[in-house]
Amino acid sequence: MKDIIITGLQSWDIDIGSNCKDIAQEFSKKHRVLFVNRAYDRKTVLKEKLGQIKKSKRGQLIKLSSSFWVYTPKMVFGSINWLKSDSAYDFIADKNGKAWAKEIAGVVDHLEMKEPMLFIDNDFLRGGFYAKHYPYKNLIYYIRDNLLTQSYFQRHGKRLEKRIMEMADFVFANSAYLADYAKKYTQKSYYIGQGFDKDIFLDLPEKSDLLEHIQSPIIGYIGNITAERVDIALLEKVASENPKWNFVFVGPEDDRFKESSLHQLNNVFFKGKVPPEEVPMYIKACDVCINPQVINEMTQGNYPRKIDEYLAVGKPVVAIKTLAMAPFEEYVYLADSYQDFSKKIAQALIENNEILENNRKLFANAHTWENSVSKIYEQVEID
């Protein structure tokens, strides 16, 4: 049994799906894991004091199992992303990284961990500075999003993501696109795919009544509804030009979606955020499930977890064609325009049958966190 420290952009108490959390849980089946929550910044401390958010208590170590702990650092980071000077940013970030490493070393000693591996999830702005000061056995950088497409990460991220990938002993990516991107900086870059929580998709009731008030055919999208990733214009055209299809959106909307003309269409329904355990039944209630992504540098490389979830219920799926969708091509209808998107929905409605449904389920069920993490074990001497 080996020891592993995992940290990244997301904390344990996040209320959405998290690859980092799933990987940590899979590691803990064979190894001892310390999951380190993202250290607070001053803005987060202020929000907590005002009662605007509820986060894990700083300095608290929680034991989740005999081999799994979650720790929230005491230290507080200053907000430095606004600094234009690379040297000034690095000077402060290095001091923060040194303080983080010293604090975590104390927790590691308390847990009597020996020569832990350090696994950093997508946190290139801070991660390289942690790693510089922590005596890890192996450094793993996990990339699951092309964050450099977002303005917040661009000022310092371009050089710091390159730096951490060059530092890392291994880089693992959840999409082939991101694995190829990382190969610009290291030959030790590997595509490992990812999994999903398939247990909640097993043994579903034969029928769902969640959408019984909406007439079939129901075209469904389940997930975060954000204009940064989902194509509003495409949806407006497809929904308005196909009034006999009813479109259901399940998940939280951003402001641009709330202001879109979709809310004025009689055949479009927004259900809002629902409990995770209800997601499979909403999928089951749909005739076709969709993933109408905007094409940009971020979405080209995104592994589509929701596609696995759709397929696990056996549903026909229509999605915009991206590089990350290539492994799904045999099981998903891929479209390259809004006209093609409509055509593929019509085709999916006509062609669906029990054989196709079973094939989709088998394909999705091969995408497990066990399989994904086993690909890490193949490269790193940890198993």
Beta strands, then each sheet from edge to edge (+ up, - down):
strand 1: 3-8
strand 2: 32-36
strand 3: 40-41
strand 4: 61-65
strand 5: 68-71
strand 6: 76-77
strand 7: 117-121
strand 8: 139-143
strand 9: 170-173
strand 10: 189-191
strand 11: 218-222
strand 12: 246-250
strand 13: 268-272
strand 14: 288-291
strand 15: 317-320
strand 16: 333-335
sheet 1: 4+ 5- 2- 1- 7- 8- 9- 10-
sheet 2: 3+ 6+
sheet 3: 13+ 12+ 11+ 14+ 15+ 16+
end
